[in-house]
């Protein structure tokens, strides 16, 4: 049995208000927007945090949208960090890493690679290097090959 921490899970939705001691708080002052492309040359679509399970190999484009005073002040430093969870990411030694090539940019590109619930974390810093805002965008990946996926409603049950 696992204990499901609802409060922690709710905090993984980037579009919901969060409590924070930082000067700028998502989504009121800034927001992470994600667009996905499920197949090469396929359509680009909006993706809401944790809204659906994505397959491996889906292209993700994250955009930092500044609001209010942040649009004028602008952070002095922006970092993007991938936080992977799950057995596959652990075995690949890819649990956490910074997206160095996107530092100080308002966009970051990545793709899904491991089954599990993962995050793209964005942190904002002022000119003195102090953290002034942060948020995480949750992405759930399931390649539909795991046994748990087979526990759902069988095809045809709802149409009878």
HELIX and SHEET records of a PDB file:
HELIX    1   1 UNK A    6  UNK A   10  1                                   5    
HELIX    2   2 UNK A   69  UNK A   73  1                                   5    
HELIX    3   3 UNK A   87  UNK A   91  1                                   5    
HELIX    4   4 UNK A  100  UNK A  102  5                                   3    
HELIX    5   5 UNK A  147  UNK A  151  5                                   5    
SHEET    1   A 4 UNK A  44  UNK A  47  0                                        
SHEET    2   A 4 UNK A  30  UNK A  37 -1                                        
SHEET    3   A 4 UNK A  59  UNK A  66 -1                                        
SHEET    4   A 4 UNK A 107  UNK A 111 -1                                        
SHEET    1   B 5 UNK A  53  UNK A  54  0                                        
SHEET    2   B 5 UNK A 131  UNK A 141  1                                        
SHEET    3   B 5 UNK A 116  UNK A 125 -1                                        
SHEET    4   B 5 UNK A  77  UNK A  83 -1                                        
SHEET    5   B 5 UNK A  96  UNK A  98 -1                                        
END                                                                             
